[in-house]
Amino acid sequence: MANESRPCPCDIGDRFDYGGRGQEVQVEHIKAYVCKPPASTGKAVIVIHDIFGWQLPNTRYMADMLAANGYIAICPDFFVGQEAWKLSNDWASFDDWLKTRNAGKIDKEVDVILKYLSEQCGAKKTGVIGFCWGGAAVQHLMLKNPHLKTGVSVYGVIKFFGDGFSLLHPTFFIFGEKDDFIPLEQVTLLEQKLKQNCKVDYEVKIYPGQTHGFVHRKREDINPQDKPYIEEGRKDMIKWLNKYL
């Protein structure tokens, strides 16, 4: 089943054989996957990976989808050479592993990537999208980085979020109704805090029946009832970026 509950199913069992249309580059101290649209639009999106790292085919598929929609898409290694989480790892060690990979401490890398996009790729406007761990990173960046225009946080783990909710830029939050990692009461509290503190446009959307990782899914035909929500999530993501970039 493509959408059954799993420990942290950003890829598990659904990792698809996908090579990617882009290329790997070295940007100062960071490796990155870059995919460019057929014609430059001057718009770019930084794709922030989940705990499974920058080489996950599912995430590269997302970057390629963004490029097909007119964006220069770049997925840097925000773990900067440290190993991504593997399914063979012991989940009891996860908290210790996470301590050395803080979603709120990627500012230096983001600045390097923004410089590269501007100087080497001709980007004039840049947004950011992140999944799971990367979704928490998006919330952090939307609170403090003045150079990004908008963000999309896709099942960003709310317990990794910072305490601030006065976002600088329009931000779209995607959640699954049946996400074991992000209980709906946390989403409700997030909405309340945004309503109280946020002065820019934002949207929090919950997709019926969906579990963690649903937007990443490739084999939609395994669970036909999920297909409309997977497609809707991807379309909503693009629509938001189109609106603000």
Phi, psi and chi 1 to 4 in degrees:
 res  aa     phi    psi   chi1   chi2   chi3   chi4
   1 MET       -  134.8  -61.0  -71.1  -78.7      -
   2 ALA   -77.1  -19.5      -      -      -      -
   3 ASN  -127.7   28.2 -156.7   18.8      -      -
   4 GLU   -79.8  163.0   63.2 -166.9   10.2      -
   5 SER   -75.0  132.9 -178.5      -      -      -
   6 ARG  -140.5  168.4  -59.5 -166.1 -174.0   97.0
   7 PRO   -51.9  -48.4  -29.2   35.0      -      -
   8 CYS  -158.2   78.6 -173.2      -      -      -
   9 PRO   -84.3   53.1   31.8  -30.4      -      -
  10 CYS   -68.9  -24.7  -71.2      -      -      -
  11 ASP  -134.9  -31.4   73.2  -29.2      -      -
  12 ILE   -42.2  120.2  -49.1  152.5      -      -
  13 GLY    77.7  -18.5      -      -      -      -
  14 ASP  -111.7    6.4  -66.0  -47.4      -      -
  15 ARG   -62.4  117.9 -180.0 -167.1  -70.7  -95.2
  16 PHE  -105.4  157.8   45.2   93.5      -      -
  17 ASP   -76.4   93.4 -175.5   17.4      -      -
  18 TYR  -138.3  117.6 -175.3   75.7      -      -
  19 GLY   -84.1  -28.0      -      -      -      -
  20 GLY    94.0  150.2      -      -      -      -
  21 ARG   -98.1   -9.2  -64.2 -166.5  -54.6  107.2
  22 GLY   -94.8 -158.6      -      -      -      -
  23 GLN  -142.1  157.5   59.5 -179.6  -18.7      -
  24 GLU   -90.3  137.2  -66.5 -174.7    4.8      -
  25 VAL  -132.2  163.8  -62.9      -      -      -
  26 GLN  -109.7  121.1 -174.0   77.7   35.9      -
  27 VAL  -116.7  100.5 -174.4      -      -      -
  28 GLU    50.6 -116.8  -65.9 -171.6   20.9      -
  29 HIS   -92.2    8.9   65.8  -66.5      -      -
  30 ILE  -119.2  132.5  -48.9  158.9      -      -
  31 LYS   -84.2  148.1  -73.1 -177.7  177.7  176.5
  32 ALA  -151.9  152.7      -      -      -      -
  33 TYR  -102.9  127.7  173.5   79.4      -      -
  34 VAL  -123.9  134.5 -179.1      -      -      -
  35 CYS  -132.5  128.7 -169.0      -      -      -
  36 LYS  -111.0  149.5  -64.0  179.4 -179.2  178.2
  37 PRO   -72.8  163.3   25.9  -30.8      -      -
  38 PRO   -56.2  -39.1  -21.7   30.8      -      -
  39 ALA  -128.0  137.1      -      -      -      -
  40 SER   -70.0  135.4  179.4      -      -      -
  41 THR  -111.5   -3.2   56.8      -      -      -
  42 GLY    75.8   10.9      -      -      -      -
  43 LYS  -118.1  137.7  -62.8 -171.0  -73.3 -171.7
  44 ALA  -134.3  155.9      -      -      -      -
  45 VAL  -132.9  127.6  177.7      -      -      -
  46 ILE   -87.1  124.1  -61.1  170.7      -      -
  47 VAL  -101.5  119.5  179.2      -      -      -
  48 ILE  -102.1  119.0  -52.0 -177.8      -      -
  49 HIS   -69.6  170.2   54.0   74.8      -      -
  50 ASP   -91.1 -164.0   56.7   29.7      -      -
  51 ILE   -66.0  -16.7   61.1  169.9      -      -
  52 PHE   -86.3    2.3  -64.0  104.9      -      -
  53 GLY    88.3  175.4      -      -      -      -
  54 TRP   -73.8  -15.9   72.4  -66.3      -      -
  55 GLN   -94.3   -1.1  -67.9  176.4  -51.5      -
  56 LEU   -59.8  123.1 -175.0   72.7      -      -
  57 PRO   -56.9  -36.2  -24.3   33.4      -      -
  58 ASN   -58.8  -41.2  -53.1   48.9      -      -
  59 THR   -72.7  -35.9  -56.0      -      -      -
  60 ARG   -65.9  -34.3  -66.9 -167.0  173.5 -171.0
  61 TYR   -61.0  -40.3  178.9   81.6      -      -
  62 MET   -63.3  -42.6  -67.2  -74.3  118.5      -
  63 ALA   -62.3  -42.9      -      -      -      -
  64 ASP   -65.2  -35.8  -70.3    0.8      -      -
  65 MET   -63.8  -39.9 -173.1 -180.0   70.2      -
  66 LEU   -63.6  -42.0  -70.0  166.4      -      -
  67 ALA   -63.4  -37.9      -      -      -      -
  68 ALA   -65.6  -19.3      -      -      -      -
  69 ASN  -100.7   16.0  -79.8  -86.0      -      -
  70 GLY    97.3    9.4      -      -      -      -
  71 TYR  -109.1  140.8  -64.4   97.3      -      -
  72 ILE   -73.0  118.1  -57.6  154.7      -      -
  73 ALA  -110.6  130.4      -      -      -      -
  74 ILE  -131.6  127.8 -176.4  165.4      -      -
  75 CYS  -115.4   95.6 -178.5      -      -      -
  76 PRO   -78.7  161.3  -10.5   28.3      -      -
  77 ASP   -83.6   92.7  174.6   14.4      -      -
  78 PHE   -76.3   -6.5  -77.5  106.2      -      -
  79 PHE   -86.2   -4.7  -66.2  159.4      -      -
  80 VAL    44.9   58.9 -161.1      -      -      -
  81 GLY    89.4  -19.4      -      -      -      -
  82 GLN   -70.3  150.6  -68.0 -172.2  101.0      -
  83 GLU   -67.1  139.4 -125.6 -176.4  -46.0      -
  84 ALA   -72.8  163.8      -      -      -      -
  85 TRP   -68.5  140.6 -175.5 -103.4      -      -
  86 LYS  -118.8  150.1  -65.4 -161.7  -63.6  -73.3
  87 LEU   -64.7  -23.1  -67.0  177.2      -      -
  88 SER   -79.4  -10.0   55.3      -      -      -
  89 ASN   -67.5  156.1  -69.0    3.4      -      -
  90 ASP   -82.5  120.3  178.9    1.9      -      -
  91 TRP   -61.9  -20.3  -78.3   93.8      -      -
  92 ALA   -65.5  -21.8      -      -      -      -
  93 SER   -93.6    1.5   67.8      -      -      -
  94 PHE   -60.9  -43.7 -178.4   70.9      -      -
  95 ASP   -61.6  -41.2  -72.9  -14.7      -      -
  96 ASP   -66.4  -41.5  -74.1  -22.8      -      -
  97 TRP   -58.9  -42.3  176.6   90.2      -      -
  98 LEU   -67.9  -30.6 -166.5   63.4      -      -
  99 LYS   -58.3  -28.0  -77.5  173.8 -171.3  169.0
 100 THR   -95.5    7.0   59.9      -      -      -
 101 ARG  -137.6   79.4  -64.8  156.4 -179.5   83.0
 102 ASN   -91.3  119.8 -172.0  -29.4      -      -
 103 ALA   -64.4  -16.6      -      -      -      -
 104 GLY   -93.7    7.7      -      -      -      -
 105 LYS  -127.8   55.5  -67.2 -174.0  176.6  175.2
 106 ILE  -121.1   12.2   61.8  168.8      -      -
 107 ASP   -61.3  -41.0  -57.4  -78.2      -      -
 108 LYS   -61.5  -45.4  179.7 -178.8  166.4 -169.3
 109 GLU   -65.9  -40.2  -76.2   69.5   38.6      -
 110 VAL   -62.7  -40.6  168.9      -      -      -
 111 ASP   -61.8  -41.1  -73.1  -15.8      -      -
 112 VAL   -62.7  -43.7  166.4      -      -      -
 113 ILE   -68.5  -39.5  -64.7  -60.2      -      -
 114 LEU   -61.4  -40.5  -79.1  167.3      -      -
 115 LYS   -63.5  -44.6 -178.1  169.6 -179.8  -97.2
 116 TYR   -61.3  -46.0  167.9   80.3      -      -
 117 LEU   -61.6  -40.5  -72.4  169.4      -      -
 118 SER   -71.0  -48.6  171.7      -      -      -
 119 GLU   -83.7  -34.0  -66.0  179.4   -0.5      -
 120 GLN  -103.7  -21.9  -56.4  -64.2  -38.0      -
 121 CYS  -117.7   -2.8  -56.8      -      -      -
 122 GLY    71.5   24.0      -      -      -      -
 123 ALA   -75.7  130.3      -      -      -      -
 124 LYS  -105.7  -26.5  -65.4  175.6  174.8   59.8
 125 LYS  -133.7  134.5  -69.7 -179.4 -179.6  176.9
 126 THR  -132.5  134.4  -58.8      -      -      -
 127 GLY  -115.9 -177.7      -      -      -      -
 128 VAL  -142.3  143.5   61.6      -      -      -
 129 ILE  -135.0  140.1  179.0  167.8      -      -
 130 GLY  -143.4  152.2      -      -      -      -
 131 PHE  -117.9  130.4  -56.9   90.3      -      -
 132 CYS    59.0 -110.1 -176.9      -      -      -
 133 TRP   -55.4  -42.3 -178.4   90.3      -      -
 134 GLY   -67.0  -28.3      -      -      -      -
 135 GLY   -67.0  -36.0      -      -      -      -
 136 ALA   -66.8  -37.7      -      -      -      -
 137 ALA   -63.0  -36.3      -      -      -      -
 138 VAL   -61.5  -45.8  167.5      -      -      -
 139 GLN   -58.8  -42.4 -172.3 -101.0    6.2      -
 140 HIS   -60.1  -47.0  163.9   76.1      -      -
 141 LEU   -67.6  -35.4  -68.1  168.8      -      -
 142 MET   -68.2  -19.2  -70.4  -64.0   96.1      -
 143 LEU   -84.8  -21.3  -73.0  167.4      -      -
 144 LYS  -138.2  -17.3   62.7  175.7  -61.8 -177.5
 145 ASN   -93.7  112.5 -167.4  -56.0      -      -
 146 PRO   -74.5  -13.1   27.9  -33.4      -      -
 147 HIS   -89.8  -14.4  -54.3  -64.1      -      -
 148 LEU   -89.3  142.5  -66.7  162.5      -      -
 149 LYS   -93.2  -29.2  -59.6  -62.3 -178.6 -170.1
 150 THR  -163.6  166.6 -170.8      -      -      -
 151 GLY  -146.7  152.8      -      -      -      -
 152 VAL  -128.6  118.9 -179.0      -      -      -
 153 SER  -103.1  111.8  174.0      -      -      -
 154 VAL  -103.6  114.7 -172.2      -      -      -
 155 TYR    36.1   51.9   26.7   83.7      -      -
 156 GLY   -68.1  127.5      -      -      -      -
 157 VAL   -68.9  111.6 -178.5      -      -      -
 158 ILE   -62.4  -32.6  -67.1  174.2      -      -
 159 LYS   -67.3  -15.0   66.1 -178.1  179.1 -176.7
 160 PHE   -88.9   -9.2  -61.7  162.2      -      -
 161 PHE   -66.9  153.2  -79.1   15.1      -      -
 162 GLY   -76.8 -179.2      -      -      -      -
 163 ASP   -84.8  -13.3  -68.2  -30.1      -      -
 164 GLY   -81.3  147.5      -      -      -      -
 165 PHE  -135.8    7.1  -61.4   92.8      -      -
 166 SER   -87.0   77.5  -58.7      -      -      -
 167 LEU   -64.9  145.8  -55.2  171.5      -      -
 168 LEU   -86.5  -25.6  -62.2  176.7      -      -
 169 HIS  -134.5  154.4  -46.2  -71.0      -      -
 170 PRO   -55.9  132.0  -24.2   33.9      -      -
 171 THR  -136.4  136.0  -51.5      -      -      -
 172 PHE  -113.4  128.1 -178.2   40.6      -      -
 173 PHE  -112.2  122.6  -62.9   87.7      -      -
 174 ILE  -108.2  128.3  -72.1  175.7      -      -
 175 PHE  -134.6  154.2  -64.2  105.0      -      -
 176 GLY   -99.1  140.2      -      -      -      -
 177 GLU   -61.5  -33.5 -178.3 -168.1   22.4      -
 178 LYS  -107.4   28.7  -54.6  -72.0 -171.6 -173.8
 179 ASP   -74.8  114.4 -168.0  -32.8      -      -
 180 ASP   -67.8  -20.6  -70.5  -17.6      -      -
 181 PHE   -90.2  -22.0  -75.0   87.9      -      -
 182 ILE  -128.6   87.0  -51.0  167.2      -      -
 183 PRO   -59.6  147.7  -17.6   28.1      -      -
 184 LEU   -61.8  -27.8  -74.0 -179.6      -      -
 185 GLU   -65.2  -31.6   53.8  -94.2   28.5      -
 186 GLN   -67.1  -39.3  -70.7 -175.7    8.1      -
 187 VAL   -65.1  -42.5  179.2      -      -      -
 188 THR   -60.2  -43.5  -57.3      -      -      -
 189 LEU   -64.9  -40.0 -170.6   59.8      -      -
 190 LEU   -58.3  -47.0  170.5   66.7      -      -
 191 GLU   -59.4  -42.1  -74.2 -171.7  -81.6      -
 192 GLN   -63.2  -43.5  -71.1  171.3   -2.7      -
 193 LYS   -68.4  -37.1  -70.9 -179.0  175.3  176.4
 194 LEU   -66.1  -41.1  -72.8  168.7      -      -
 195 LYS   -61.3  -36.4 -167.1  172.9 -177.3  179.9
 196 GLN   -77.3  -33.0  -69.5  163.3    3.6      -
 197 ASN  -115.6  -22.1  -61.9  -74.1      -      -
 198 CYS   -90.6  129.0 -168.1      -      -      -
 199 LYS  -104.1   -5.1  -57.9  -71.3 -169.2  -70.6
 200 VAL  -107.3  171.6  -62.4      -      -      -
 201 ASP   -67.5  137.0 -166.0   13.8      -      -
 202 TYR  -150.2  160.8   68.9   87.4      -      -
 203 GLU  -146.2  137.0 -176.0  179.3  -12.7      -
 204 VAL  -115.8  120.5  176.2      -      -      -
 205 LYS  -126.2  131.8 -174.5  166.9  177.9  177.4
 206 ILE  -109.3  127.8  -61.3  165.6      -      -
 207 TYR   -98.8  121.5  -66.0   74.6      -      -
 208 PRO   -57.2  133.4  -22.0   32.3      -      -
 209 GLY    73.3    2.4      -      -      -      -
 210 GLN   -93.0  143.2  -59.9  -50.5  -65.6      -
 211 THR  -101.9  177.0   59.4      -      -      -
 212 HIS   -57.4  136.5 -163.3   74.9      -      -
 213 GLY    88.6    6.6      -      -      -      -
 214 PHE   -65.4  -32.8   76.4   97.3      -      -
 215 VAL   -69.3  -24.6  176.7      -      -      -
 216 HIS   -73.2  -16.1  -91.4   73.8      -      -
 217 ARG   -59.0  142.0  -58.2  -77.1 -177.8 -117.8
 218 LYS  -109.5  -43.6  176.4   59.8  176.1  169.8
 219 ARG   -86.1   64.5  -62.5  174.6 -175.8  164.0
 220 GLU   -58.4  -29.2  -64.6   96.6  -22.7      -
 221 ASP   -68.6  -14.7   56.6  -31.5      -      -
 222 ILE   -67.0  -37.1  -64.4  173.9      -      -
 223 ASN  -126.2   82.1 -110.0    8.1      -      -
 224 PRO   -56.2  -30.2  -22.0   31.9      -      -
 225 GLN   -70.5  -18.0   68.2  -92.4   32.1      -
 226 ASP   -87.9  -21.4  -65.4  -34.4      -      -
 227 LYS   -52.5  -46.4 -172.2  172.9 -179.3  178.7
 228 PRO   -59.8  -35.4  -18.9   28.7      -      -
 229 TYR   -76.9  -34.3  -61.4  111.8      -      -
 230 ILE   -63.2  -46.8  -66.9  166.8      -      -
 231 GLU   -65.1  -39.8  -69.4  176.9  -10.4      -
 232 GLU   -64.1  -42.3 -174.7 -179.8  -19.3      -
 233 GLY   -59.9  -43.0      -      -      -      -
 234 ARG   -68.4  -41.7  -67.3  172.4 -179.3  176.6
 235 LYS   -65.2  -41.4  -75.9  175.4 -175.4  168.5
 236 ASP   -61.7  -40.2  -71.6  -14.0      -      -
 237 MET   -59.8  -50.1 -169.3  170.6   81.9      -
 238 ILE   -64.7  -41.8  -60.0  -68.1      -      -
 239 LYS   -59.6  -41.7 -158.5 -173.2  -61.3  178.2
 240 TRP   -64.9  -45.6 -173.1  -89.6      -      -
 241 LEU   -62.6  -42.8  -66.8  169.9      -      -
 242 ASN   -60.6  -34.9  -72.0  -13.2      -      -
 243 LYS   -70.5  -37.1 -174.4  176.3 -180.0 -179.3
 244 TYR  -111.8   -2.0  -68.6  105.0      -      -
 245 LEU  -112.9      -  -80.7 -176.0      -      -
